[in-house]
Amino acid sequence: QLQLMESGGGLVQAGGSLRLSCASSGRINAITSMAWYRQTPGTQRELVARIIASGNTNYADSVKGRFTISTNKARNAVYLQMNSVNPEDTGVYYCNAQTPYGPVWGQGTQVTVSS
């Protein structure tokens, strides 16, 4: 089974930086794309960043220019580098993998940005 585990969340000051990690284990070769989503109180889960097998990426308008998604295939990991964070970035961040069997989700990691 494919499993995802996020880490790196925590409390950070506005303007600071944070790096989230997502470790994958199991059926790694089933993954066709990886993404980060986030969810805040009163909102639906939204796509933050996605990276596909070709290496192409896309970002939510609200994070473009500040966040970067990347992978390290040797480590079966995907990362989200968060720079110049603001309080609106607060939320639970989820790692997501697309597979032929359907989406796989991590358990989420809390990010809180203080003003």
Buried (B, 14 or more C-beta within 10 A) or exposed (E): EBBBBBBBBEEBEEEBEBEBBBBBEEBEEBBEBBBBBBBBEEEEBEBBBBBEEEEEBEBBEEBEEBBBBBBEEEEBBBBBBBBEBEEEBBBBBBBBBBBEEEEBBBEBBEBBBEE
